[in-house]
Amino acid sequence: MALRMLGKDPESRDGGSPTIYLDEDTNTYLVQGFKVTDDERRALMSIPGHEDVIELPRRMVQFFLEVEGDEGTDV
C-alpha cells in the first residue's frame, strides 16, 4: 500500500491532526480528523452503520488540490 501524506493542519496544536493522505493504489483520499460526537449535528445526517463522520477545518481543503511536482510525504 502506498500512502502519501498530502498535508497536516498547519494550525494544529500538537501537529498531528487533521491530516490528509492519498492512497496511490486506490486513488482515494484518506482523512484523519476529529470524530463528530455532537448528537444534534449527527442527527442532521444520514450515517450508515459502517461509516462515520469527522470534522475537518475549511483551511485543510488546500491539501486536496494536487499540484504536479508537489512534495507530499510518503508514509
CHARMM-style PDB file with segment names, atoms N, HN, CA, C and O in Angstrom:
ATOM      1  N   MET     1       0.852  -1.177   0.000  1.00  0.00      PROA
ATOM      2  CA  MET     1       0.000   0.000   0.000  1.00  0.00      PROA
ATOM      3  C   MET     1       0.894   1.236   0.000  1.00  0.00      PROA
ATOM      4  O   MET     1       1.856   1.325   0.763  1.00  0.00      PROA
ATOM      5  N   ALA     2       0.562   2.175  -0.860  1.00  0.00      PROA
ATOM      6  HN  ALA     2      -0.220   2.102  -1.480  1.00  0.00      PROA
ATOM      7  CA  ALA     2       1.351   3.404  -0.964  1.00  0.00      PROA
ATOM      8  C   ALA     2       0.514   4.593  -0.514  1.00  0.00      PROA
ATOM      9  O   ALA     2      -0.291   5.119  -1.282  1.00  0.00      PROA
ATOM     10  N   LEU     3       0.706   5.016   0.736  1.00  0.00      PROA
ATOM     11  HN  LEU     3       1.361   4.589   1.360  1.00  0.00      PROA
ATOM     12  CA  LEU     3       0.035   6.209   1.238  1.00  0.00      PROA
ATOM     13  C   LEU     3       0.994   7.380   1.165  1.00  0.00      PROA
ATOM     14  O   LEU     3       2.160   7.284   1.548  1.00  0.00      PROA
ATOM     15  N   ARG     4       0.474   8.480   0.666  1.00  0.00      PROA
ATOM     16  HN  ARG     4      -0.473   8.557   0.355  1.00  0.00      PROA
ATOM     17  CA  ARG     4       1.281   9.694   0.599  1.00  0.00      PROA
ATOM     18  C   ARG     4       0.592  10.764   1.428  1.00  0.00      PROA
ATOM     19  O   ARG     4      -0.556  11.116   1.158  1.00  0.00      PROA
ATOM     20  N   MET     5       1.281  11.281   2.432  1.00  0.00      PROA
ATOM     21  HN  MET     5       2.213  10.995   2.652  1.00  0.00      PROA
ATOM     22  CA  MET     5       0.714  12.348   3.234  1.00  0.00      PROA
ATOM     23  C   MET     5       0.725  13.627   2.401  1.00  0.00      PROA
ATOM     24  O   MET     5       1.768  14.044   1.897  1.00  0.00      PROA
ATOM     25  N   LEU     6      -0.439  14.239   2.266  1.00  0.00      PROA
ATOM     26  HN  LEU     6      -1.287  13.901   2.675  1.00  0.00      PROA
ATOM     27  CA  LEU     6      -0.541  15.472   1.495  1.00  0.00      PROA
ATOM     28  C   LEU     6      -0.377  16.701   2.370  1.00  0.00      PROA
ATOM     29  O   LEU     6       0.136  17.727   1.923  1.00  0.00      PROA
ATOM     30  N   GLY     7      -0.815  16.596   3.621  1.00  0.00      PROA
ATOM     31  HN  GLY     7      -1.232  15.762   3.984  1.00  0.00      PROA
ATOM     32  CA  GLY     7      -0.646  17.742   4.500  1.00  0.00      PROA
ATOM     33  C   GLY     7      -1.301  17.572   5.844  1.00  0.00      PROA
ATOM     34  O   GLY     7      -2.286  16.848   5.995  1.00  0.00      PROA
ATOM     35  N   LYS     8      -0.731  18.260   6.823  1.00  0.00      PROA
ATOM     36  HN  LYS     8       0.069  18.847   6.700  1.00  0.00      PROA
ATOM     37  CA  LYS     8      -1.292  18.319   8.168  1.00  0.00      PROA
ATOM     38  C   LYS     8      -1.799  19.727   8.403  1.00  0.00      PROA
ATOM     39  O   LYS     8      -1.335  20.679   7.777  1.00  0.00      PROA
ATOM     40  N   ASP     9      -2.739  19.849   9.295  1.00  0.00      PROA
ATOM     41  HN  ASP     9      -3.116  19.075   9.804  1.00  0.00      PROA
ATOM     42  CA  ASP     9      -3.289  21.159   9.637  1.00  0.00      PROA
ATOM     43  C   ASP     9      -2.165  22.049  10.164  1.00  0.00      PROA
ATOM     44  O   ASP     9      -1.577  21.754  11.205  1.00  0.00      PROA
ATOM     45  N   PRO    10      -1.866  23.130   9.457  1.00  0.00      PROA
ATOM     46  CA  PRO    10      -0.782  23.999   9.896  1.00  0.00      PROA
ATOM     47  C   PRO    10      -1.073  24.699  11.221  1.00  0.00      PROA
ATOM     48  O   PRO    10      -0.163  25.256  11.835  1.00  0.00      PROA
ATOM     49  N   GLU    11      -2.318  24.680  11.665  1.00  0.00      PROA
ATOM     50  HN  GLU    11      -3.057  24.227  11.167  1.00  0.00      PROA
ATOM     51  CA  GLU    11      -2.677  25.325  12.924  1.00  0.00      PROA
ATOM     52  C   GLU    11      -2.936  24.328  14.047  1.00  0.00      PROA
ATOM     53  O   GLU    11      -3.406  24.706  15.120  1.00  0.00      PROA
ATOM     54  N   SER    12      -2.631  23.054  13.803  1.00  0.00      PROA
ATOM     55  HN  SER    12      -2.249  22.746  12.931  1.00  0.00      PROA
ATOM     56  CA  SER    12      -2.823  22.026  14.816  1.00  0.00      PROA
ATOM     57  C   SER    12      -1.915  22.292  16.009  1.00  0.00      PROA
ATOM     58  O   SER    12      -0.730  22.585  15.844  1.00  0.00      PROA
ATOM     59  N   ARG    13      -2.468  22.191  17.193  1.00  0.00      PROA
ATOM     60  HN  ARG    13      -3.430  21.954  17.327  1.00  0.00      PROA
ATOM     61  CA  ARG    13      -1.676  22.454  18.399  1.00  0.00      PROA
ATOM     62  C   ARG    13      -0.569  21.429  18.595  1.00  0.00      PROA
ATOM     63  O   ARG    13       0.539  21.774  19.006  1.00  0.00      PROA
ATOM     64  N   ASP    14      -0.869  20.162  18.298  1.00  0.00      PROA
ATOM     65  HN  ASP    14      -1.769  19.882  17.964  1.00  0.00      PROA
ATOM     66  CA  ASP    14       0.144  19.128  18.519  1.00  0.00      PROA
ATOM     67  C   ASP    14       0.793  18.656  17.223  1.00  0.00      PROA
ATOM     68  O   ASP    14       1.653  17.776  17.242  1.00  0.00      PROA
ATOM     69  N   GLY    15       0.385  19.239  16.099  1.00  0.00      PROA
ATOM     70  HN  GLY    15      -0.313  19.954  16.084  1.00  0.00      PROA
ATOM     71  CA  GLY    15       0.982  18.900  14.813  1.00  0.00      PROA
ATOM     72  C   GLY    15       0.573  17.557  14.256  1.00  0.00      PROA
ATOM     73  O   GLY    15       1.176  17.088  13.291  1.00  0.00      PROA
ATOM     74  N   GLY    16      -0.440  16.919  14.835  1.00  0.00      PROA
ATOM     75  HN  GLY    16      -0.930  17.300  15.619  1.00  0.00      PROA
ATOM     76  CA  GLY    16      -0.769  15.576  14.390  1.00  0.00      PROA
ATOM     77  C   GLY    16      -2.099  15.395  13.689  1.00  0.00      PROA
ATOM     78  O   GLY    16      -2.304  14.374  13.031  1.00  0.00      PROA
ATOM     79  N   SER    17      -3.004  16.341  13.805  1.00  0.00      PROA
ATOM     80  HN  SER    17      -2.838  17.170  14.339  1.00  0.00      PROA
ATOM     81  CA  SER    17      -4.311  16.112  13.227  1.00  0.00      PROA
ATOM     82  C   SER    17      -4.988  17.457  13.010  1.00  0.00      PROA
ATOM     83  O   SER    17      -4.729  18.397  13.761  1.00  0.00      PROA
ATOM     84  N   PRO    18      -5.822  17.570  12.036  1.00  0.00      PROA
ATOM     85  CA  PRO    18      -6.167  16.611  10.989  1.00  0.00      PROA
ATOM     86  C   PRO    18      -5.024  16.448   9.974  1.00  0.00      PROA
ATOM     87  O   PRO    18      -4.128  17.285   9.861  1.00  0.00      PROA
ATOM     88  N   THR    19      -5.104  15.347   9.254  1.00  0.00      PROA
ATOM     89  HN  THR    19      -5.832  14.668   9.346  1.00  0.00      PROA
ATOM     90  CA  THR    19      -4.116  15.028   8.227  1.00  0.00      PROA
ATOM     91  C   THR    19      -4.835  14.442   7.032  1.00  0.00      PROA
ATOM     92  O   THR    19      -5.809  13.706   7.191  1.00  0.00      PROA
ATOM     93  N   ILE    20      -4.362  14.761   5.829  1.00  0.00      PROA
ATOM     94  HN  ILE    20      -3.571  15.359   5.700  1.00  0.00      PROA
ATOM     95  CA  ILE    20      -4.949  14.235   4.601  1.00  0.00      PROA
ATOM     96  C   ILE    20      -3.894  13.410   3.879  1.00  0.00      PROA
ATOM     97  O   ILE    20      -2.750  13.835   3.713  1.00  0.00      PROA
ATOM     98  N   TYR    21      -4.312  12.206   3.448  1.00  0.00      PROA
ATOM     99  HN  TYR    21      -5.241  11.860   3.583  1.00  0.00      PROA
ATOM    100  CA  TYR    21      -3.437  11.289   2.725  1.00  0.00      PROA
ATOM    101  C   TYR    21      -4.040  10.960   1.368  1.00  0.00      PROA
ATOM    102  O   TYR    21      -5.247  11.088   1.165  1.00  0.00      PROA
ATOM    103  N   LEU    22      -3.203  10.542   0.455  1.00  0.00      PROA
ATOM    104  HN  LEU    22      -2.222  10.438   0.620  1.00  0.00      PROA
ATOM    105  CA  LEU    22      -3.642   9.998  -0.822  1.00  0.00      PROA
ATOM    106  C   LEU    22      -3.204   8.542  -0.865  1.00  0.00      PROA
ATOM    107  O   LEU    22      -2.023   8.240  -0.695  1.00  0.00      PROA
ATOM    108  N   ASP    23      -4.157   7.637  -1.092  1.00  0.00      PROA
ATOM    109  HN  ASP    23      -5.116   7.882  -1.231  1.00  0.00      PROA
ATOM    110  CA  ASP    23      -3.827   6.226  -1.306  1.00  0.00      PROA
ATOM    111  C   ASP    23      -3.574   6.077  -2.796  1.00  0.00      PROA
ATOM    112  O   ASP    23      -4.511   6.082  -3.594  1.00  0.00      PROA
ATOM    113  N   GLU    24      -2.327   5.946  -3.165  1.00  0.00      PROA
ATOM    114  HN  GLU    24      -1.566   5.943  -2.516  1.00  0.00      PROA
ATOM    115  CA  GLU    24      -1.969   5.916  -4.578  1.00  0.00      PROA
ATOM    116  C   GLU    24      -2.383   4.621  -5.255  1.00  0.00      PROA
ATOM    117  O   GLU    24      -2.468   4.569  -6.482  1.00  0.00      PROA
ATOM    118  N   ASP    25      -2.643   3.570  -4.479  1.00  0.00      PROA
ATOM    119  HN  ASP    25      -2.574   3.612  -3.482  1.00  0.00      PROA
ATOM    120  CA  ASP    25      -3.098   2.306  -5.065  1.00  0.00      PROA
ATOM    121  C   ASP    25      -4.559   2.378  -5.501  1.00  0.00      PROA
ATOM    122  O   ASP    25      -4.933   1.842  -6.545  1.00  0.00      PROA
ATOM    123  N   THR    26      -5.385   3.052  -4.683  1.00  0.00      PROA
ATOM    124  HN  THR    26      -5.081   3.487  -3.836  1.00  0.00      PROA
ATOM    125  CA  THR    26      -6.815   3.115  -4.980  1.00  0.00      PROA
ATOM    126  C   THR    26      -7.235   4.476  -5.528  1.00  0.00      PROA
ATOM    127  O   THR    26      -8.383   4.662  -5.932  1.00  0.00      PROA
ATOM    128  N   ASN    27      -6.291   5.435  -5.540  1.00  0.00      PROA
ATOM    129  HN  ASN    27      -5.359   5.284  -5.211  1.00  0.00      PROA
ATOM    130  CA  ASN    27      -6.560   6.795  -5.993  1.00  0.00      PROA
ATOM    131  C   ASN    27      -7.703   7.435  -5.198  1.00  0.00      PROA
ATOM    132  O   ASN    27      -8.593   8.074  -5.760  1.00  0.00      PROA
ATOM    133  N   THR    28      -7.652   7.246  -3.870  1.00  0.00      PROA
ATOM    134  HN  THR    28      -6.929   6.727  -3.413  1.00  0.00      PROA
ATOM    135  CA  THR    28      -8.655   7.826  -2.984  1.00  0.00      PROA
ATOM    136  C   THR    28      -7.956   8.597  -1.864  1.00  0.00      PROA
ATOM    137  O   THR    28      -6.788   8.361  -1.558  1.00  0.00      PROA
ATOM    138  N   TYR    29      -8.703   9.524  -1.264  1.00  0.00      PROA
ATOM    139  HN  TYR    29      -9.652   9.717  -1.513  1.00  0.00      PROA
ATOM    140  CA  TYR    29      -8.186  10.295  -0.143  1.00  0.00      PROA
ATOM    141  C   TYR    29      -8.566   9.617   1.162  1.00  0.00      PROA
ATOM    142  O   TYR    29      -9.649   9.045   1.282  1.00  0.00      PROA
ATOM    143  N   LEU    30      -7.674   9.684   2.135  1.00  0.00      PROA
ATOM    144  HN  LEU    30      -6.794  10.150   2.038  1.00  0.00      PROA
ATOM    145  CA  LEU    30      -7.948   9.236   3.499  1.00  0.00      PROA
ATOM    146  C   LEU    30      -7.789  10.462   4.380  1.00  0.00      PROA
ATOM    147  O   LEU    30      -6.799  11.187   4.277  1.00  0.00      PROA
ATOM    148  N   VAL    31      -8.765  10.691   5.243  1.00  0.00      PROA
ATOM    149  HN  VAL    31      -9.569  10.102   5.327  1.00  0.00      PROA
ATOM    150  CA  VAL    31      -8.754  11.893   6.065  1.00  0.00      PROA
ATOM    151  C   VAL    31      -8.779  11.493   7.534  1.00  0.00      PROA
ATOM    152  O   VAL    31      -9.671  10.775   7.986  1.00  0.00      PROA
ATOM    153  N   GLN    32      -7.791  11.968   8.260  1.00  0.00      PROA
ATOM    154  HN  GLN    32      -7.066  12.551   7.893  1.00  0.00      PROA
ATOM    155  CA  GLN    32      -7.727  11.771   9.707  1.00  0.00      PROA
ATOM    156  C   GLN    32      -8.186  13.069  10.327  1.00  0.00      PROA
ATOM    157  O   GLN    32      -7.670  14.138  10.003  1.00  0.00      PROA
ATOM    158  N   GLY    33      -9.153  12.978  11.218  1.00  0.00      PROA
ATOM    159  HN  GLY    33      -9.572  12.109  11.481  1.00  0.00      PROA
ATOM    160  CA  GLY    33      -9.650  14.200  11.824  1.00  0.00      PROA
ATOM    161  C   GLY    33     -10.336  13.929  13.142  1.00  0.00      PROA
ATOM    162  O   GLY    33     -10.185  12.856  13.725  1.00  0.00      PROA
ATOM    163  N   PHE    34     -11.076  14.887  13.599  1.00  0.00      PROA
ATOM    164  HN  PHE    34     -11.200  15.759  13.126  1.00  0.00      PROA
ATOM    165  CA  PHE    34     -11.746  14.783  14.883  1.00  0.00      PROA
ATOM    166  C   PHE    34     -13.139  14.207  14.689  1.00  0.00      PROA
ATOM    167  O   PHE    34     -13.935  14.752  13.924  1.00  0.00      PROA
ATOM    168  N   LYS    35     -13.439  13.118  15.371  1.00  0.00      PROA
ATOM    169  HN  LYS    35     -12.792  12.676  15.992  1.00  0.00      PROA
ATOM    170  CA  LYS    35     -14.737  12.457  15.258  1.00  0.00      PROA
ATOM    171  C   LYS    35     -15.831  13.394  15.760  1.00  0.00      PROA
ATOM    172  O   LYS    35     -15.705  13.998  16.825  1.00  0.00      PROA
ATOM    173  N   VAL    36     -16.908  13.508  14.977  1.00  0.00      PROA
ATOM    174  HN  VAL    36     -17.010  13.017  14.112  1.00  0.00      PROA
ATOM    175  CA  VAL    36     -18.042  14.341  15.363  1.00  0.00      PROA
ATOM    176  C   VAL    36     -18.890  13.537  16.347  1.00  0.00      PROA
ATOM    177  O   VAL    36     -19.446  12.496  15.995  1.00  0.00      PROA
ATOM    178  N   THR    37     -18.983  14.021  17.567  1.00  0.00      PROA
ATOM    179  HN  THR    37     -18.532  14.867  17.854  1.00  0.00      PROA
ATOM    180  CA  THR    37     -19.748  13.330  18.603  1.00  0.00      PROA
ATOM    181  C   THR    37     -21.000  14.103  19.023  1.00  0.00      PROA
ATOM    182  O   THR    37     -21.779  13.632  19.853  1.00  0.00      PROA
ATOM    183  N   ASP    38     -21.184  15.274  18.454  1.00  0.00      PROA
ATOM    184  HN  ASP    38     -20.552  15.657  17.781  1.00  0.00      PROA
ATOM    185  CA  ASP    38     -22.341  16.122  18.753  1.00  0.00      PROA
ATOM    186  C   ASP    38     -23.597  15.474  18.172  1.00  0.00      PROA
ATOM    187  O   ASP    38     -23.773  15.442  16.954  1.00  0.00      PROA
ATOM    188  N   ASP    39     -24.468  14.958  19.041  1.00  0.00      PROA
ATOM    189  HN  ASP    39     -24.324  14.984  20.031  1.00  0.00      PROA
ATOM    190  CA  ASP    39     -25.668  14.243  18.600  1.00  0.00      PROA
ATOM    191  C   ASP    39     -26.582  15.105  17.737  1.00  0.00      PROA
ATOM    192  O   ASP    39     -27.223  14.599  16.815  1.00  0.00      PROA
ATOM    193  N   GLU    40     -26.647  16.401  18.028  1.00  0.00      PROA
ATOM    194  HN  GLU    40     -26.127  16.812  18.776  1.00  0.00      PROA
ATOM    195  CA  GLU    40     -27.517  17.288  17.258  1.00  0.00      PROA
ATOM    196  C   GLU    40     -27.046  17.377  15.800  1.00  0.00      PROA
ATOM    197  O   GLU    40     -27.861  17.295  14.880  1.00  0.00      PROA
ATOM    198  N   ARG    41     -25.760  17.543  15.593  1.00  0.00      PROA
ATOM    199  HN  ARG    41     -25.099  17.610  16.340  1.00  0.00      PROA
ATOM    200  CA  ARG    41     -25.237  17.603  14.214  1.00  0.00      PROA
ATOM    201  C   ARG    41     -25.332  16.251  13.530  1.00  0.00      PROA
ATOM    202  O   ARG    41     -25.670  16.178  12.348  1.00  0.00      PROA
ATOM    203  N   ARG    42     -25.040  15.177  14.256  1.00  0.00      PROA
ATOM    204  HN  ARG    42     -24.765  15.236  15.216  1.00  0.00      PROA
ATOM    205  CA  ARG    42     -25.108  13.838  13.666  1.00  0.00      PROA
ATOM    206  C   ARG    42     -26.540  13.496  13.245  1.00  0.00      PROA
ATOM    207  O   ARG    42     -26.748  12.784  12.262  1.00  0.00      PROA
ATOM    208  N   ALA    43     -27.514  14.001  13.984  1.00  0.00      PROA
ATOM    209  HN  ALA    43     -27.345  14.579  14.782  1.00  0.00      PROA
ATOM    210  CA  ALA    43     -28.913  13.725  13.660  1.00  0.00      PROA
ATOM    211  C   ALA    43     -29.331  14.375  12.348  1.00  0.00      PROA
ATOM    212  O   ALA    43     -30.313  13.951  11.740  1.00  0.00      PROA
ATOM    213  N   LEU    44     -28.611  15.389  11.903  1.00  0.00      PROA
ATOM    214  HN  LEU    44     -27.813  15.734  12.398  1.00  0.00      PROA
ATOM    215  CA  LEU    44     -28.919  16.069  10.653  1.00  0.00      PROA
ATOM    216  C   LEU    44     -28.376  15.319   9.436  1.00  0.00      PROA
ATOM    217  O   LEU    44     -28.645  15.698   8.296  1.00  0.00      PROA
ATOM    218  N   MET    45     -27.608  14.252   9.686  1.00  0.00      PROA
ATOM    219  HN  MET    45     -27.389  13.945  10.612  1.00  0.00      PROA
ATOM    220  CA  MET    45     -27.003  13.473   8.604  1.00  0.00      PROA
ATOM    221  C   MET    45     -27.533  12.053   8.621  1.00  0.00      PROA
ATOM    222  O   MET    45     -27.997  11.556   9.647  1.00  0.00      PROA
ATOM    223  N   SER    46     -27.457  11.421   7.487  1.00  0.00      PROA
ATOM    224  HN  SER    46     -27.081  11.825   6.653  1.00  0.00      PROA
ATOM    225  CA  SER    46     -27.841  10.010   7.385  1.00  0.00      PROA
ATOM    226  C   SER    46     -26.548   9.196   7.304  1.00  0.00      PROA
ATOM    227  O   SER    46     -25.955   9.071   6.233  1.00  0.00      PROA
ATOM    228  N   ILE    47     -26.118   8.646   8.433  1.00  0.00      PROA
ATOM    229  HN  ILE    47     -26.599   8.748   9.303  1.00  0.00      PROA
ATOM    230  CA  ILE    47     -24.827   7.969   8.516  1.00  0.00      PROA
ATOM    231  C   ILE    47     -25.053   6.461   8.653  1.00  0.00      PROA
ATOM    232  O   ILE    47     -25.540   6.004   9.687  1.00  0.00      PROA
ATOM    233  N   PRO    48     -24.709   5.691   7.631  1.00  0.00      PROA
ATOM    234  CA  PRO    48     -24.838   4.239   7.740  1.00  0.00      PROA
ATOM    235  C   PRO    48     -23.941   3.692   8.856  1.00  0.00      PROA
ATOM    236  O   PRO    48     -22.948   4.321   9.220  1.00  0.00      PROA
ATOM    237  N   GLY    49     -24.285   2.544   9.385  1.00  0.00      PROA
ATOM    238  HN  GLY    49     -25.092   2.032   9.089  1.00  0.00      PROA
ATOM    239  CA  GLY    49     -23.544   1.947  10.489  1.00  0.00      PROA
ATOM    240  C   GLY    49     -22.087   1.663  10.187  1.00  0.00      PROA
ATOM    241  O   GLY    49     -21.267   1.610  11.104  1.00  0.00      PROA
ATOM    242  N   HSD    50     -21.750   1.479   8.928  1.00  0.00      PROA
ATOM    243  HN  HSD    50     -22.416   1.522   8.184  1.00  0.00      PROA
ATOM    244  CA  HSD    50     -20.362   1.172   8.565  1.00  0.00      PROA
ATOM    245  C   HSD    50     -19.545   2.427   8.236  1.00  0.00      PROA
ATOM    246  O   HSD    50     -18.403   2.324   7.789  1.00  0.00      PROA
ATOM    247  N   GLU    51     -20.132   3.617   8.456  1.00  0.00      PROA
ATOM    248  HN  GLU    51     -21.060   3.702   8.819  1.00  0.00      PROA
ATOM    249  CA  GLU    51     -19.444   4.874   8.191  1.00  0.00      PROA
ATOM    250  C   GLU    51     -19.405   5.725   9.450  1.00  0.00      PROA
ATOM    251  O   GLU    51     -20.078   5.428  10.437  1.00  0.00      PROA
ATOM    252  N   ASP    52     -18.620   6.771   9.404  1.00  0.00      PROA
ATOM    253  HN  ASP    52     -18.073   7.013   8.602  1.00  0.00      PROA
ATOM    254  CA  ASP    52     -18.589   7.736  10.494  1.00  0.00      PROA
ATOM    255  C   ASP    52     -18.336   9.112   9.903  1.00  0.00      PROA
ATOM    256  O   ASP    52     -18.157   9.245   8.692  1.00  0.00      PROA
ATOM    257  N   VAL    53     -18.320  10.121  10.732  1.00  0.00      PROA
ATOM    258  HN  VAL    53     -18.465  10.013  11.715  1.00  0.00      PROA
ATOM    259  CA  VAL    53     -18.134  11.495  10.290  1.00  0.00      PROA
ATOM    260  C   VAL    53     -16.977  12.096  11.072  1.00  0.00      PROA
ATOM    261  O   VAL    53     -16.878  11.936  12.288  1.00  0.00      PROA
ATOM    262  N   ILE    54     -16.111  12.785  10.354  1.00  0.00      PROA
ATOM    263  HN  ILE    54     -16.192  12.915   9.366  1.00  0.00      PROA
ATOM    264  CA  ILE    54     -15.042  13.524  11.012  1.00  0.00      PROA
ATOM    265  C   ILE    54     -15.188  14.994  10.656  1.00  0.00      PROA
ATOM    266  O   ILE    54     -15.827  15.353   9.668  1.00  0.00      PROA
ATOM    267  N   GLU    55     -14.588  15.826  11.476  1.00  0.00      PROA
ATOM    268  HN  GLU    55     -14.069  15.534  12.279  1.00  0.00      PROA
ATOM    269  CA  GLU    55     -14.628  17.265  11.236  1.00  0.00      PROA
ATOM    270  C   GLU    55     -13.264  17.707  10.739  1.00  0.00      PROA
ATOM    271  O   GLU    55     -12.227  17.326  11.282  1.00  0.00      PROA
ATOM    272  N   LEU    56     -13.292  18.511   9.702  1.00  0.00      PROA
ATOM    273  HN  LEU    56     -14.135  18.820   9.261  1.00  0.00      PROA
ATOM    274  CA  LEU    56     -12.075  18.970   9.060  1.00  0.00      PROA
ATOM    275  C   LEU    56     -12.159  20.479   8.876  1.00  0.00      PROA
ATOM    276  O   LEU    56     -13.116  20.958   8.267  1.00  0.00      PROA
ATOM    277  N   PRO    57     -11.191  21.250   9.380  1.00  0.00      PROA
ATOM    278  CA  PRO    57     -11.236  22.698   9.187  1.00  0.00      PROA
ATOM    279  C   PRO    57     -11.212  23.058   7.697  1.00  0.00      PROA
ATOM    280  O   PRO    57     -10.545  22.402   6.897  1.00  0.00      PROA
ATOM    281  N   ARG    58     -11.932  24.082   7.352  1.00  0.00      PROA
ATOM    282  HN  ARG    58     -12.474  24.615   8.002  1.00  0.00      PROA
ATOM    283  CA  ARG    58     -12.013  24.524   5.960  1.00  0.00      PROA
ATOM    284  C   ARG    58     -10.626  24.794   5.366  1.00  0.00      PROA
ATOM    285  O   ARG    58     -10.405  24.576   4.174  1.00  0.00      PROA
ATOM    286  N   ARG    59      -9.711  25.262   6.185  1.00  0.00      PROA
ATOM    287  HN  ARG    59      -9.891  25.439   7.153  1.00  0.00      PROA
ATOM    288  CA  ARG    59      -8.369  25.572   5.692  1.00  0.00      PROA
ATOM    289  C   ARG    59      -7.627  24.344   5.171  1.00  0.00      PROA
ATOM    290  O   ARG    59      -6.621  24.484   4.475  1.00  0.00      PROA
ATOM    291  N   MET    60      -8.110  23.139   5.499  1.00  0.00      PROA
ATOM    292  HN  MET    60      -8.927  23.026   6.064  1.00  0.00      PROA
ATOM    293  CA  MET    60      -7.453  21.904   5.064  1.00  0.00      PROA
ATOM    294  C   MET    60      -7.747  21.549   3.609  1.00  0.00      PROA
ATOM    295  O   MET    60      -7.065  20.697   3.039  1.00  0.00      PROA
ATOM    296  N   VAL    61      -8.739  22.176   3.002  1.00  0.00      PROA
ATOM    297  HN  VAL    61      -9.293  22.868   3.465  1.00  0.00      PROA
ATOM    298  CA  VAL    61      -9.106  21.872   1.618  1.00  0.00      PROA
ATOM    299  C   VAL    61      -7.921  22.088   0.676  1.00  0.00      PROA
ATOM    300  O   VAL    61      -7.838  21.441  -0.368  1.00  0.00      PROA
ATOM    301  N   GLN    62      -7.026  22.970   1.027  1.00  0.00      PROA
ATOM    302  HN  GLN    62      -7.093  23.496   1.875  1.00  0.00      PROA
ATOM    303  CA  GLN    62      -5.858  23.234   0.186  1.00  0.00      PROA
ATOM    304  C   GLN    62      -5.065  21.953  -0.106  1.00  0.00      PROA
ATOM    305  O   GLN    62      -4.421  21.854  -1.150  1.00  0.00      PROA
ATOM    306  N   PHE    63      -5.106  20.984   0.796  1.00  0.00      PROA
ATOM    307  HN  PHE    63      -5.629  21.065   1.644  1.00  0.00      PROA
ATOM    308  CA  PHE    63      -4.324  19.774   0.609  1.00  0.00      PROA
ATOM    309  C   PHE    63      -4.965  18.802  -0.367  1.00  0.00      PROA
ATOM    310  O   PHE    63      -4.312  17.859  -0.813  1.00  0.00      PROA
ATOM    311  N   PHE    64      -6.222  19.012  -0.706  1.00  0.00      PROA
ATOM    312  HN  PHE    64      -6.752  19.778  -0.344  1.00  0.00      PROA
ATOM    313  CA  PHE    64      -6.866  18.188  -1.728  1.00  0.00      PROA
ATOM    314  C   PHE    64      -6.472  18.637  -3.133  1.00  0.00      PROA
ATOM    315  O   PHE    64      -6.621  17.884  -4.095  1.00  0.00      PROA
ATOM    316  N   LEU    65      -5.978  19.848  -3.246  1.00  0.00      PROA
ATOM    317  HN  LEU    65      -5.857  20.460  -2.465  1.00  0.00      PROA
ATOM    318  CA  LEU    65      -5.600  20.379  -4.540  1.00  0.00      PROA
ATOM    319  C   LEU    65      -4.221  19.843  -4.907  1.00  0.00      PROA
ATOM    320  O   LEU    65      -3.204  20.247  -4.343  1.00  0.00      PROA
ATOM    321  N   GLU    66      -4.215  18.932  -5.857  1.00  0.00      PROA
ATOM    322  HN  GLU    66      -5.041  18.604  -6.315  1.00  0.00      PROA
ATOM    323  CA  GLU    66      -2.953  18.312  -6.230  1.00  0.00      PROA
ATOM    324  C   GLU    66      -2.244  19.157  -7.274  1.00  0.00      PROA
ATOM    325  O   GLU    66      -2.837  19.558  -8.276  1.00  0.00      PROA
ATOM    326  N   VAL    67      -0.989  19.417  -7.031  1.00  0.00      PROA
ATOM    327  HN  VAL    67      -0.507  19.092  -6.217  1.00  0.00      PROA
ATOM    328  CA  VAL    67      -0.170  20.207  -7.931  1.00  0.00      PROA
ATOM    329  C   VAL    67       0.940  19.307  -8.443  1.00  0.00      PROA
ATOM    330  O   VAL    67       1.603  18.626  -7.660  1.00  0.00      PROA
ATOM    331  N   GLU    68       1.145  19.300  -9.740  1.00  0.00      PROA
ATOM    332  HN  GLU    68       0.607  19.853 -10.376  1.00  0.00      PROA
ATOM    333  CA  GLU    68       2.206  18.481 -10.311  1.00  0.00      PROA
ATOM    334  C   GLU    68       3.535  18.867  -9.681  1.00  0.00      PROA
ATOM    335  O   GLU    68       3.886  20.044  -9.596  1.00  0.00      PROA
ATOM    336  N   GLY    69       4.260  17.852  -9.244  1.00  0.00      PROA
ATOM    337  HN  GLY    69       3.974  16.896  -9.314  1.00  0.00      PROA
ATOM    338  CA  GLY    69       5.554  18.100  -8.626  1.00  0.00      PROA
ATOM    339  C   GLY    69       5.473  18.476  -7.165  1.00  0.00      PROA
ATOM    340  O   GLY    69       6.458  18.940  -6.589  1.00  0.00      PROA
ATOM    341  N   ASP    70       4.274  18.277  -6.534  1.00  0.00      PROA
ATOM    342  HN  ASP    70       3.475  17.901  -7.002  1.00  0.00      PROA
ATOM    343  CA  ASP    70       4.187  18.602  -5.123  1.00  0.00      PROA
ATOM    344  C   ASP    70       5.116  17.702  -4.325  1.00  0.00      PROA
ATOM    345  O   ASP    70       5.579  16.671  -4.812  1.00  0.00      PROA
ATOM    346  N   GLU    71       5.376  18.108  -3.103  1.00  0.00      PROA
ATOM    347  HN  GLU    71       5.000  18.946  -2.707  1.00  0.00      PROA
ATOM    348  CA  GLU    71       6.335  17.369  -2.307  1.00  0.00      PROA
ATOM    349  C   GLU    71       5.678  16.764  -1.079  1.00  0.00      PROA
ATOM    350  O   GLU    71       6.117  17.000   0.046  1.00  0.00      PROA
ATOM    351  N   GLY    72       4.602  15.966  -1.297  1.00  0.00      PROA
ATOM    352  HN  GLY    72       4.245  15.774  -2.211  1.00  0.00      PROA
ATOM    353  CA  GLY    72       3.974  15.257  -0.199  1.00  0.00      PROA
ATOM    354  C   GLY    72       4.947  14.254   0.404  1.00  0.00      PROA
ATOM    355  O   GLY    72       5.975  13.938  -0.196  1.00  0.00      PROA
ATOM    356  N   THR    73       4.622  13.758   1.587  1.00  0.00      PROA
ATOM    357  HN  THR    73       3.787  14.014   2.075  1.00  0.00      PROA
ATOM    358  CA  THR    73       5.493  12.825   2.292  1.00  0.00      PROA
ATOM    359  C   THR    73       4.938  11.424   2.164  1.00  0.00      PROA
ATOM    360  O   THR    73       3.756  11.199   2.427  1.00  0.00      PROA
ATOM    361  N   ASP    74       5.777  10.471   1.760  1.00  0.00      PROA
ATOM    362  HN  ASP    74       6.736  10.654   1.546  1.00  0.00      PROA
ATOM    363  CA  ASP    74       5.345   9.075   1.707  1.00  0.00      PROA
ATOM    364  C   ASP    74       5.268   8.529   3.123  1.00  0.00      PROA
ATOM    365  O   ASP    74       6.103   8.845   3.972  1.00  0.00      PROA
ATOM    366  N   VAL    75       4.261   7.710   3.366  1.00  0.00      PROA
ATOM    367  HN  VAL    75       3.583   7.453   2.677  1.00  0.00      PROA
ATOM    368  CA  VAL    75       4.095   7.074   4.674  1.00  0.00      PROA
ATOM    369  C   VAL    75       4.373   5.611   4.528  1.00  0.00      PROA
ATOM    370  OT1 VAL    75       4.294   4.868   5.506  1.00  0.00      PROA
TER     371      VAL     75
END
